[in-house]
Amino acid sequence: MTLAYQTLSQTWDVIVAGGGTAGAIAGIAAARAGARVLVIEAQGSLGGTGTNAWVTPLMRNLSAGENLNRGLTDELKARLLARGDGAVDPNGNDNWFNPEGMKFVLEQMLLSAGGEVLYHTHVVEPVMADDVDGRWLMVDGKDTAHRVPLTAPHPFPQATGHKPQAIHSLVIHNKGGLQALRAAVFIDATGDADLAARAGVPFHAGDEDGIHQAMSLRFTLAGVDTARLCAFLNANGQGQTGEHFLHFWMVWGKNSTLEPLFREAVEAGVLLERDGDYFQGFSVPGRPGEISFNCPRIRPELHDGADPWQLSAAQTDGREAIDRLTAFCRASLPGCENAFIGVVAPMVGVRESRRIVGEYTLTLTDILDCARFPDVICRNHYPVDIHSVKGGARLLHERDGTAPYFAKDAYHEIPFRAIVPVGISNLLVPGRAASSTFEAQSAIRVQQNCHSMGEAAGIAAAWAAREHDGRVRDVGIDALQTELRRLGGNL
């Protein structure tokens, strides 16, 4: 079937597909690097997981007590703090933020840098071309992308005998119908590698059985007497630093002091057994009397965030669970008697779906051995954190062990090659869809790492568009790293 679309006369240096956690930062970085940038976003605001999925606060990523993700992440936090939508707790944790405020901050940062955004727009298909000596030759078919061995030397050679391809333009759909938008370089920040997969880039999905991490639908309760709730939690073994920085949790079998309350609620028919698989609440800066919940878990058979039917069913299943959890909080948690649902995230929280095959695939061994790479763009010390749907309550969240990674001053690196998909000359894929194994992805998927990967991708894309006919592999890694450091990056 041939799509009937209109190709716009306007062109850009860089088009970012997806204005989420990695994509918004990539767009800002590319625009500040002098590129003409368009960010395409399906929702009506930037920020993705952090805003439309309401994943707050940012997870800490520290080595020797210092933040590993700096650069644009520092600026984002500072701007949130200045408008009252960020906070620093008594322990020095600067990762608390208000998702609604982040929408404004990210948009202002993009527009002030000269970038453009096109909301309420969906990726449909890439229009492919052969890439021959920097010239794009339109073709009807698509070659099958190859996989470069993990032992391939730096820089990043194409396999001999393979005809590389480029993305000529991107077909999108919105109220204007089907349109094709042209750019020199494309960044796939959809989170699910939608653009890369449709361009023929091979990918992995799920664990060895094809099972993905659990999805969640986050929500808030407003009208909470946080002082009373804080006092109750302190008296029941969940020590708090104050009512403005609440953090409480329950997971079956993990010795949470709230487990007896959950057991009583299950026996009374208020909750289902699976409602206790994962329960976590946080305060939200700028929203007094409101608690954000990192739950409910979606039922186990709904785990593939790239399946539209499962994604839709997850939204309805999540809302049913939110009603149950609201009833539980009102009945069982002092201070929540008069609480009401404040926000239900418009976007399901997806932890893992497709992961591209890139020029390098990050592994669990790389993480545990604190691997270093000549093309490093990000440092990480967030643990392996697999929210498994197998066995309901199973959660792998490793913080202790004998491997080098468990030292307080340890970290591993993420290489540029992990965001470079095989077979395509002008595409980068930063964020949770970067090239990694199932286990490794669970450690690098958190928002601040996506920021760092997005910032590197944005600068590299701008340079590739301006100096290398769109070829991202031709960007000088030393120069990229120097620029990231100049902008405050921790490399």
NUVOTOR-81998 format. One line per field, with one value per residue (C-alpha): residue in three letters; x, y, z. Coordinates in nm, 4 decimals. Layout:
type	(ala,...)
x	(X,...)
y	(Y,...)
z	(Z,...)
// end
This chain:
type	(met,thr,leu,ala,tyr,gln,thr,leu,ser,gln,thr,trp,asp,val,ile,val,ala,gly,gly,gly,thr,ala,gly,ala,ile,ala,gly,ile,ala,ala,ala,arg,ala,gly,ala,arg,val,leu,val,ile,glu,ala,gln,gly,ser,leu,gly,gly,thr,gly,thr,asn,ala,trp,val,thr,pro,leu,met,arg,asn,leu,ser,ala,gly,glu,asn,leu,asn,arg,gly,leu,thr,asp,glu,leu,lys,ala,arg,leu,leu,ala,arg,gly,asp,gly,ala,val,asp,pro,asn,gly,asn,asp,asn,trp,phe,asn,pro,glu,gly,met,lys,phe,val,leu,glu,gln,met,leu,leu,ser,ala,gly,gly,glu,val,leu,tyr,his,thr,his,val,val,glu,pro,val,met,ala,asp,asp,val,asp,gly,arg,trp,leu,met,val,asp,gly,lys,asp,thr,ala,his,arg,val,pro,leu,thr,ala,pro,his,pro,phe,pro,gln,ala,thr,gly,his,lys,pro,gln,ala,ile,his,ser,leu,val,ile,his,asn,lys,gly,gly,leu,gln,ala,leu,arg,ala,ala,val,phe,ile,asp,ala,thr,gly,asp,ala,asp,leu,ala,ala,arg,ala,gly,val,pro,phe,his,ala,gly,asp,glu,asp,gly,ile,his,gln,ala,met,ser,leu,arg,phe,thr,leu,ala,gly,val,asp,thr,ala,arg,leu,cys,ala,phe,leu,asn,ala,asn,gly,gln,gly,gln,thr,gly,glu,his,phe,leu,his,phe,trp,met,val,trp,gly,lys,asn,ser,thr,leu,glu,pro,leu,phe,arg,glu,ala,val,glu,ala,gly,val,leu,leu,glu,arg,asp,gly,asp,tyr,phe,gln,gly,phe,ser,val,pro,gly,arg,pro,gly,glu,ile,ser,phe,asn,cys,pro,arg,ile,arg,pro,glu,leu,his,asp,gly,ala,asp,pro,trp,gln,leu,ser,ala,ala,gln,thr,asp,gly,arg,glu,ala,ile,asp,arg,leu,thr,ala,phe,cys,arg,ala,ser,leu,pro,gly,cys,glu,asn,ala,phe,ile,gly,val,val,ala,pro,met,val,gly,val,arg,glu,ser,arg,arg,ile,val,gly,glu,tyr,thr,leu,thr,leu,thr,asp,ile,leu,asp,cys,ala,arg,phe,pro,asp,val,ile,cys,arg,asn,his,tyr,pro,val,asp,ile,his,ser,val,lys,gly,gly,ala,arg,leu,leu,his,glu,arg,asp,gly,thr,ala,pro,tyr,phe,ala,lys,asp,ala,tyr,his,glu,ile,pro,phe,arg,ala,ile,val,pro,val,gly,ile,ser,asn,leu,leu,val,pro,gly,arg,ala,ala,ser,ser,thr,phe,glu,ala,gln,ser,ala,ile,arg,val,gln,gln,asn,cys,his,ser,met,gly,glu,ala,ala,gly,ile,ala,ala,ala,trp,ala,ala,arg,glu,his,asp,gly,arg,val,arg,asp,val,gly,ile,asp,ala,leu,gln,thr,glu,leu,arg,arg,leu,gly,gly,asn,leu)
x	(0.0000,0.1335,0.0622,-0.0654,0.1094,0.2215,0.5923,0.6367,0.8789,1.0257,1.3289,1.5108,1.8595,1.7297,1.3884,1.3306,1.0561,0.9172,0.9474,0.9763,1.2543,1.5365,1.3696,1.2977,1.6562,1.7895,1.5868,1.7117,2.0740,2.0521,1.8905,2.1520,2.4181,2.2804,2.0588,1.7137,1.5178,1.1646,1.0395,0.7376,0.5266,0.2098,0.0899,0.0289,0.3423,0.7072,0.8614,0.7043,0.7640,0.8410,0.5343,0.2637,0.3340,0.3851,0.7028,0.8273,1.0724,1.3809,1.5683,1.9051,2.2120,2.5140,2.8759,3.0666,2.7712,2.7876,2.5282,2.6460,2.4018,2.4855,2.4748,2.1176,1.9899,2.1393,1.9775,1.6411,1.6532,1.7614,1.4753,1.2247,1.3584,1.3372,0.9663,0.8742,0.8311,1.1495,1.2907,1.5968,1.5338,1.7356,1.9553,2.0618,1.8440,1.7641,1.5474,1.2011,0.9879,0.6344,0.5504,0.3172,0.5930,0.8371,0.6075,0.6501,1.0241,1.1086,0.8934,1.0499,1.3998,1.3262,1.1551,1.4095,1.6842,1.5079,1.3636,1.0141,0.7617,0.4666,0.2231,-0.0569,0.1383,0.2232,0.5065,0.3782,0.6655,1.0138,1.0817,1.4111,1.6980,2.0302,2.3240,2.6012,2.8974,2.6770,2.4121,2.0655,1.9202,1.5529,1.4679,1.1468,1.2720,1.4626,1.7790,1.7943,2.0152,2.3187,2.4581,2.8129,2.9999,3.0467,3.4226,3.4104,3.6844,3.6266,3.5214,3.2182,3.2646,2.9799,3.0052,3.1646,2.9287,2.6341,2.4627,2.3925,2.0624,1.9450,1.6075,1.5078,1.1910,0.9402,0.5701,0.3632,-0.0094,-0.2046,-0.5085,-0.3439,-0.3515,-0.0448,0.2632,0.6307,0.8888,1.2509,1.5689,1.9369,1.9388,1.6662,1.6543,1.4209,1.3172,0.9808,1.0952,0.9747,1.2115,0.9087,1.1005,1.4044,1.1953,0.9982,1.3239,1.4336,1.6667,1.6691,1.5658,1.5145,1.2127,1.1618,1.3647,1.4666,1.0971,0.9836,0.8307,0.8651,0.8934,0.5677,0.3813,0.2214,-0.0399,0.0593,-0.1868,-0.2068,-0.4241,-0.5006,-0.6566,-0.4111,-0.3262,0.0446,0.1365,-0.0846,0.0334,0.3962,0.3391,0.1745,0.4584,0.7220,0.5378,0.5153,0.8748,0.8879,1.1039,1.0402,1.2431,0.9275,0.5808,0.7112,0.9359,0.7271,0.8333,0.6572,0.6204,0.4947,0.5925,0.4779,0.7462,0.9918,0.9341,0.7369,0.5623,0.2546,0.2141,-0.0332,-0.2631,-0.2509,-0.3223,-0.6268,-0.7516,-0.7145,-0.9030,-1.1772,-1.2115,-1.0921,-0.7762,-0.6774,-0.3686,-0.1778,-0.2394,0.0339,0.2904,0.4241,0.3018,0.4995,0.4088,0.5993,0.5411,0.5285,0.6905,0.4517,0.1479,0.0872,-0.1438,-0.0868,0.0905,0.2105,0.1909,0.4293,0.1518,-0.0748,0.1001,-0.0881,-0.2043,0.0778,-0.0558,-0.0487,0.3238,0.4078,0.4009,0.4528,0.1285,-0.1568,-0.4217,-0.2243,-0.1465,-0.5141,-0.6164,-0.3468,-0.5111,-0.8484,-0.6991,-0.4962,-0.7977,-0.9852,-0.6871,-0.6608,-1.0171,-0.9230,-0.6040,-0.7886,-1.0418,-0.7570,-0.5730,-0.8879,-0.9660,-0.6184,-0.3761,-0.4306,-0.4421,-0.5997,-0.9587,-1.0742,-0.8332,-0.9523,-0.7984,-0.6030,-0.4358,-0.4423,-0.1474,-0.2644,0.0209,0.0892,0.4301,0.6299,0.9651,1.0875,0.9700,1.1895,1.5664,1.7590,2.0574,2.3242,2.6914,2.7487,2.5118,2.5570,2.5436,2.4988,2.8685,2.9572,2.7582,2.8918,3.2517,3.2224,3.3083,3.4768,3.4448,3.6456,3.3178,3.1521,2.8580,2.7067,2.7992,2.5579,2.5391,2.1660,2.1164,1.9712,1.6006,1.3730,1.0034,0.9144,0.5620,0.6830,0.5702,0.3813,0.5928,0.9357,1.1514,1.5227,1.6758,2.0392,2.2270,2.4688,2.7253,3.0929,3.1214,3.3096,2.9800,2.8646,3.1374,3.0079,3.2315,3.1687,3.0028,2.9927,2.9812,2.7339,2.9016,2.7885,2.7723,2.4776,2.2590,2.3805,2.1562,2.3094,2.2391,2.1165,2.3554,2.1545,1.9651,2.0320,1.8242,1.8879,1.6882,1.5357,1.5391,1.9197,2.1166,2.1338,2.0383,1.7191,1.9101,2.1343,1.8391,1.6803,1.9758,2.0128,1.6445,1.5903,1.5157,1.8470,2.0394,1.7904,1.8671,2.2404,2.1970,1.9562,2.1956,2.4785,2.2463,2.1250,2.4731,2.5958,2.2917,2.3432,2.7084,2.6335,2.3757,2.6065,2.9399,2.8931,2.5957,2.3916,2.6251,2.6243,2.9181,3.1455,3.1040,3.4321,3.3933,3.6737,3.5154,3.1716,3.3049,3.4904,3.1695,2.9666,3.2241,3.2223,2.8474,2.8851,2.8651,3.0223,3.2453)
y	(0.0000,0.3431,0.6282,0.9502,1.2349,1.5892,1.6692,2.0107,2.2518,2.3539,2.1565,2.1243,2.0266,1.7981,1.6428,1.4837,1.2208,1.2340,1.5266,1.3178,1.2780,1.2299,1.4058,1.7413,1.7662,1.6537,1.9254,2.1916,2.0806,2.0686,2.4122,2.5649,2.4096,2.6181,2.3662,2.4287,2.1883,2.0502,1.8334,1.6174,1.5184,1.3078,1.4754,1.8437,1.9065,1.8114,1.5847,1.2459,1.0149,1.3008,1.5054,1.3123,0.9860,1.1783,0.9939,1.2094,1.2547,1.1876,0.8801,0.9633,0.8690,0.9244,0.8210,0.9201,1.1395,1.3478,1.3658,1.1896,1.3617,1.7287,1.9705,2.0414,1.8327,2.0873,2.3728,2.1990,2.1488,2.5093,2.6447,2.4222,2.5362,2.9035,2.8799,2.6764,2.3528,2.1915,2.1313,2.0079,1.7938,1.8045,1.5221,1.7283,1.5357,1.7882,1.5535,1.6544,1.8233,1.9081,1.7479,2.0311,2.2849,2.0783,2.1094,2.4866,2.4799,2.2386,2.4275,2.7603,2.6139,2.4747,2.7843,3.0266,2.8249,2.8731,2.5233,2.4455,2.1958,2.0313,1.8879,1.6355,1.4709,1.1039,0.9305,0.7179,0.6014,0.7081,0.7629,0.5856,0.6574,0.4996,0.6943,0.6991,0.9303,1.1775,1.1815,1.0485,0.8368,0.7580,0.3873,0.1912,-0.0934,-0.1191,-0.3164,-0.5416,-0.3785,-0.5695,-0.6064,-0.4924,-0.7307,-0.5966,-0.6215,-0.3695,-0.1095,0.2605,0.4527,0.2748,0.1058,-0.0175,-0.3857,-0.4389,-0.5151,-0.3449,-0.0531,0.2045,0.3837,0.7222,0.8618,1.1154,1.2378,1.1425,1.0903,1.2195,1.2462,1.5200,1.7405,1.8389,1.4804,1.2928,1.5053,1.4311,1.6443,1.6570,1.6892,1.6055,1.4114,1.2393,1.1536,0.8742,0.9659,0.7903,0.5650,0.2613,0.2999,0.3528,0.5399,0.3106,-0.0057,0.1248,0.2199,-0.1438,-0.1228,-0.4611,-0.4566,-0.6698,-0.6561,-0.7980,-1.0647,-1.4054,-1.5002,-1.1734,-1.0556,-0.6857,-0.5001,-0.4143,-0.1013,0.1452,0.4213,0.6931,0.9159,1.1662,1.2087,1.5669,1.6952,1.4998,1.6191,1.5598,1.6499,1.3726,1.1285,1.2123,1.1558,0.8205,0.7041,0.8114,0.6217,0.3122,0.2582,0.4552,0.7492,1.0764,1.3983,1.6088,1.6474,1.8210,1.5298,1.2218,0.8866,0.5660,0.2201,-0.1363,-0.4472,-0.7903,-0.9798,-0.6859,-0.6123,-0.2928,-0.1784,-0.1077,-0.4721,-0.5617,-0.2807,-0.4109,-0.7655,-0.6468,-0.4552,-0.7608,-0.9775,-0.7128,-0.6982,-0.3385,-0.4360,-0.7194,-0.9238,-0.7715,-0.4186,-0.4918,-0.5976,-0.2410,0.0672,0.3890,0.7492,1.0794,1.4454,1.6905,2.0371,2.3232,2.1044,2.1068,1.8386,1.6163,1.2792,1.1203,0.7406,0.5178,0.2663,0.0878,-0.1977,-0.3063,-0.6684,-0.9027,-1.0043,-0.6386,-0.5678,-0.4643,-0.0869,-0.1143,-0.3118,-0.0624,-0.3018,-0.3758,-0.0074,0.0847,-0.1940,-0.0797,0.2621,0.1156,-0.1469,0.1250,0.3448,0.0557,-0.0053,0.3662,0.3564,0.0619,0.2281,0.5532,0.3668,0.1953,0.5212,0.6893,0.3994,0.3002,0.5942,0.8762,1.2117,1.0647,1.0398,1.3305,1.2766,1.2739,1.1856,1.4878,1.3633,1.0433,1.0400,1.0693,0.8394,0.4873,0.4497,0.2113,0.0976,-0.1089,-0.2063,-0.2135,-0.1789,-0.1110,-0.3100,-0.0441,-0.0294,-0.1426,-0.3265,-0.2439,-0.5548,-0.6449,-0.7402,-0.3885,-0.2480,-0.4773,-0.4395,-0.0579,-0.0616,0.2429,0.3422,0.5780,0.7260,0.7788,1.0213,0.9381,0.7892,0.5775,0.4285,0.3597,-0.0074,-0.2912,-0.2327,-0.4904,-0.4543,-0.8054,-0.9304,-1.2855,-1.4064,-1.0859,-0.9369,-1.0190,-0.7092,-0.7143,-0.3971,-0.4778,-0.2411,-0.4826,-0.7280,-0.7956,-0.6666,-0.3359,-0.1597,-0.1820,0.0478,0.3892,0.5715,0.3334,0.3993,0.2577,0.4478,0.4535,0.4823,0.6944,0.3738,0.2566,0.5310,0.4721,0.2133,-0.0239,0.0303,0.3916,0.6803,0.9757,0.8450,0.8494,0.6727,0.8093,0.7120,0.3880,0.2358,0.2602,-0.0525,-0.2658,-0.6019,-0.6425,-0.6335,-0.3414,-0.1366,-0.1533,0.0415,0.3095,0.3831,0.6415,0.9989,1.1646,0.9158,0.9832,1.3559,1.2926,1.0663,1.3183,1.6092,1.4199,1.3142,1.6696,1.8171,1.5302,1.5632,1.9374,1.8878,1.6000,1.8126,2.1109,1.9436,1.5810,1.5616,1.4130,1.1234,1.0821,0.8387,1.1103,1.3358,1.3662,1.1927,1.3877,1.7165,1.5996,1.5014,1.8322,2.0208,1.8178,1.8924,2.2624,2.2605,2.1049,1.7383,1.4816,1.2690)
z	(0.0000,-0.0960,0.1409,-0.0154,0.1608,0.0922,0.1230,0.2795,0.1154,0.4503,0.5716,0.9011,1.0053,1.2787,1.3373,1.6770,1.6812,2.0340,2.2731,2.5879,2.8408,2.5898,2.2978,2.4618,2.5847,2.2449,2.0731,2.3131,2.2728,1.8936,1.8733,2.1030,1.8800,1.5932,1.4162,1.2748,1.4922,1.4897,1.7758,1.6928,1.9926,2.0172,2.3374,2.4020,2.6076,2.6274,2.8897,2.8221,3.1152,3.3532,3.2648,3.0808,3.2673,3.5940,3.6936,3.9807,4.1476,3.9397,4.0602,4.2178,4.0136,4.2348,4.2626,4.5767,4.6682,4.3484,4.0709,3.7564,3.5202,3.4810,3.1852,3.0793,3.3706,3.6120,3.4222,3.4184,3.7954,3.8543,3.6451,3.8246,4.1599,4.0617,3.9759,4.2850,4.0925,4.2240,4.5698,4.7572,5.0641,5.3901,5.2586,4.9570,4.7096,4.4337,4.2271,4.3529,4.0864,3.9787,3.6406,3.5430,3.6003,3.3983,3.0946,3.1024,3.1662,2.8843,2.6349,2.7301,2.6978,2.3499,2.2124,2.3559,2.1833,1.8505,1.8254,1.7010,1.8316,1.6566,1.9105,1.8615,1.5809,1.5305,1.3477,1.0581,0.8349,0.7305,0.3625,0.2970,0.0613,-0.0238,0.1182,-0.1405,-0.0770,0.1043,-0.1706,-0.1004,-0.3790,-0.3396,-0.3581,-0.3273,-0.1124,0.2098,0.2769,0.5810,0.8409,0.9631,1.3103,1.3716,1.6059,1.9557,1.9024,1.6181,1.6689,1.7253,1.5179,1.3851,1.0476,0.8323,0.7476,0.4081,0.1247,0.2928,0.1250,0.3987,0.4037,0.5200,0.6205,0.3566,0.5257,0.7896,0.7222,1.0121,1.0814,1.2538,1.1884,0.8596,0.7379,0.6146,0.5533,0.4896,0.6694,0.5540,0.7584,0.7377,1.0654,1.2658,1.6339,1.7432,2.0962,2.0864,2.3705,2.1770,1.8795,1.6556,1.3859,1.3978,1.3783,1.0822,0.9123,0.9309,1.2299,1.4110,1.7742,2.0817,2.3104,2.6563,2.8316,2.6973,2.6910,2.5317,2.8601,2.9360,3.2623,3.4347,3.3294,3.5711,3.5541,3.7955,3.9791,4.2640,4.5682,4.6621,4.9821,5.1979,5.5492,5.4989,5.8577,5.9955,5.7284,5.8083,6.1798,6.1116,5.8865,6.1405,6.4127,6.1961,6.0965,5.7706,5.8793,5.6974,5.6670,5.6921,5.5469,5.2333,5.1344,5.1999,5.0578,5.1638,5.0117,5.0309,4.8334,4.9394,5.1281,5.1546,5.5251,5.4730,5.7899,5.5780,5.4731,5.7531,5.6388,5.2821,5.3984,5.5919,5.2862,5.0616,5.3093,5.3298,4.9511,4.9241,4.7341,4.5045,4.5880,4.2963,4.4282,4.6811,4.4225,4.4197,4.6058,4.6487,4.7266,4.7033,4.7833,4.4914,4.5086,4.4427,4.5132,4.8899,5.0200,4.7167,4.6908,4.3661,4.3497,4.1549,4.1003,4.0304,3.8608,3.5500,3.5428,3.4324,3.0918,2.9860,2.9649,2.6065,2.5722,2.1956,2.1529,2.1058,2.2378,2.5535,2.5982,2.5762,2.8132,3.0568,3.0784,3.1782,3.4097,3.5791,3.6419,3.8036,4.0326,4.1153,4.2506,4.4748,4.5997,4.6683,4.8814,5.0682,5.1393,5.2654,5.4972,5.6144,5.6009,5.8543,5.6788,5.3649,5.4911,5.2731,4.9839,4.6260,4.2921,4.1705,3.8523,3.6508,3.4121,3.0493,2.9466,3.0747,3.2373,3.0164,3.1567,2.8602,2.5122,2.1996,2.2296,1.9097,1.7889,1.7845,1.7035,2.0620,2.2967,2.6640,2.8860,3.2515,3.2590,3.1418,3.4320,3.7029,3.5804,3.5573,3.1863,3.0335,2.6675,2.4444,2.3162,2.6564,2.6644,3.0044,3.3427,3.5437,3.8913,3.9093,3.9963,3.7947,3.8594,3.6947,3.7741,3.6684,3.5941,3.6609,3.9999,4.0758,4.3538,4.2148,4.1991,4.1269,4.2649,4.3341,4.5662,4.7335,4.6017,4.5444,4.1866,4.1315,4.0587,4.4215,4.5528,4.6618,4.4134,4.1230,3.7885,3.4390,3.1125,2.8240,2.4816,2.1884,1.9854,2.1970,2.0465,1.6883,1.5173,1.2668,0.8981,0.9026,0.8450,0.9798,1.2813,1.6570,1.9246,2.2759,2.5841,2.7059,2.3554,2.3326,2.2454,2.5599,2.6993,2.9022,3.2314,3.1351,3.0097,3.3537,3.4941,3.2258,3.1548,3.4306,3.3299,3.4115,3.1950,2.9160,2.9577,2.9184,2.6155,2.4631,2.5120,2.3408,2.0590,2.0026,1.9723,1.7531,1.5259,1.4850,1.3961,1.1596,0.9768,0.9460,0.8716,0.7663,0.5259,0.8070,0.8812,1.2559,1.2585,1.1189,1.4219,1.6112,1.9460,2.1149,2.0094,2.1238,2.4653,2.4972,2.4200,2.6688,2.9384,2.8472,2.8997,3.2435,3.1521,3.3824,3.1581)
// end
